[in-house]
Amino acid sequence: MSENTHDKLPIRMLHDRVLVRTDSPEGERRSGGGILIPATAAVGRRLAWAEVVAVGQNVRTVEIGDRVLYDPEDRAEVEVRGVAYVLMRERDLHAVAADRFQSTDSTGLYL
């Protein structure tokens, strides 16, 4: 499946809903040092990054293509054309990372 398949989803989000595609599948992952961590390893509460693929008309702070930080335990999954997505409300997002936040005259810190 091509990388831009999600650009033409046959779905329209309503109200303050955000549809995201997770960065990595559930299961095994690698640490920064390259150590393989099995899916069964117990970890504390961990937030996850995802890419926004659709937004409702009342969403004000995120746009399609932004990367957002969310809690994977508070999610509703949906499958569209064989691809798994996560559906959530805008207020359930913890942070937004986007190129539009970069500014040369800013003194604040951004993700």
C-alpha angles and dihedrals in degrees: 000000000000123000092242096052091107090058090079103040114165090230137093118205119224132219113332097345123132125196116205138180114220119239096228134019121253115265132046119025138175127242122228088264093053098257113148111235114199121229090244094060112115114238132171122256105306127189120219137213124233139170120246111237101169138012135193123242093258096053108115110172107044134055134195109282096030120127113233135191116226142161109259091206092063100057145111116213126212131180120219119180091344095307121113117229134177120233120204145147120265091242090061092065116100101196143356126219116194138150091240089070093064112104131165095214097049122108097189127098121245134185 
